[in-house]
Amino acid sequence: MKYKGYEAVIRYSDEDETFIGEVVNTRDILVFDGNDIAEITDSFHAVVDEYLQGCEDEGKAPEKPFSGQFVMRVKPELHRELFIKAKESGKSLNAFVSEQLDRIAHTS
């Protein structure tokens, strides 16, 4: 589920017979629940809206969803090898590394 840039994962609890959700693309802990799709969706929207309003009321910046950017340091030799592989594949270094990371992240 996605709402206002925040993303949540939902699981079903047999014990409670309810759906439990957690916002996953922020370091702040945001959890919610519901008994059906409509309720869990409303609960997700409410927890995000309440979080944003609470941050505004406290005068603090809300934890932003991940931007998709991060700095990574590697050995110069690896940097060169990756650059060459990217050129050989006709891609920019950024596109090549992003493609490789995506492949690794989606391999089980």
Contacts in CASP RR format, 6 or more apart in sequence:
PFRMAT RR
TARGET T0000
AUTHOR 0000-0000-0000
METHOD contacts of the structure
MODEL  1
MKYKGYEAVIRYSDEDETFIGEVVNTRDILVFDGNDIAEITDSFHAVVDE
YLQGCEDEGKAPEKPFSGQFVMRVKPELHRELFIKAKESGKSLNAFVSEQ
LDRIAHTS
1 7 0 8 1.000
1 8 0 8 1.000
1 10 0 8 1.000
1 40 0 8 1.000
1 41 0 8 1.000
1 44 0 8 1.000
2 8 0 8 1.000
3 44 0 8 1.000
3 45 0 8 1.000
3 48 0 8 1.000
4 48 0 8 1.000
4 52 0 8 1.000
5 25 0 8 1.000
5 65 0 8 1.000
6 23 0 8 1.000
6 25 0 8 1.000
6 26 0 8 1.000
6 30 0 8 1.000
6 48 0 8 1.000
6 65 0 8 1.000
7 23 0 8 1.000
7 24 0 8 1.000
7 25 0 8 1.000
7 65 0 8 1.000
8 21 0 8 1.000
8 22 0 8 1.000
8 23 0 8 1.000
8 24 0 8 1.000
8 30 0 8 1.000
8 32 0 8 1.000
8 44 0 8 1.000
9 21 0 8 1.000
9 22 0 8 1.000
9 24 0 8 1.000
10 19 0 8 1.000
10 20 0 8 1.000
10 21 0 8 1.000
10 40 0 8 1.000
11 19 0 8 1.000
11 20 0 8 1.000
11 21 0 8 1.000
12 18 0 8 1.000
12 19 0 8 1.000
12 20 0 8 1.000
13 19 0 8 1.000
13 20 0 8 1.000
16 33 0 8 1.000
17 35 0 8 1.000
18 33 0 8 1.000
18 34 0 8 1.000
18 35 0 8 1.000
19 33 0 8 1.000
19 34 0 8 1.000
19 35 0 8 1.000
19 36 0 8 1.000
19 39 0 8 1.000
19 40 0 8 1.000
20 31 0 8 1.000
20 32 0 8 1.000
20 33 0 8 1.000
20 34 0 8 1.000
21 31 0 8 1.000
21 32 0 8 1.000
21 33 0 8 1.000
21 40 0 8 1.000
21 43 0 8 1.000
21 44 0 8 1.000
22 29 0 8 1.000
22 30 0 8 1.000
22 31 0 8 1.000
22 32 0 8 1.000
23 30 0 8 1.000
23 31 0 8 1.000
23 44 0 8 1.000
23 47 0 8 1.000
23 48 0 8 1.000
25 65 0 8 1.000
25 66 0 8 1.000
26 63 0 8 1.000
26 64 0 8 1.000
26 65 0 8 1.000
26 66 0 8 1.000
27 63 0 8 1.000
28 51 0 8 1.000
28 62 0 8 1.000
28 63 0 8 1.000
30 47 0 8 1.000
30 48 0 8 1.000
30 51 0 8 1.000
31 47 0 8 1.000
32 40 0 8 1.000
32 43 0 8 1.000
32 44 0 8 1.000
32 46 0 8 1.000
32 47 0 8 1.000
33 40 0 8 1.000
33 43 0 8 1.000
34 40 0 8 1.000
34 43 0 8 1.000
51 62 0 8 1.000
52 62 0 8 1.000
55 61 0 8 1.000
55 62 0 8 1.000
56 62 0 8 1.000
74 82 0 8 1.000
82 93 0 8 1.000
82 96 0 8 1.000
82 97 0 8 1.000
83 93 0 8 1.000
85 96 0 8 1.000
86 92 0 8 1.000
86 93 0 8 1.000
86 95 0 8 1.000
86 96 0 8 1.000
86 97 0 8 1.000
89 96 0 8 1.000
91 99 0 8 1.000
END
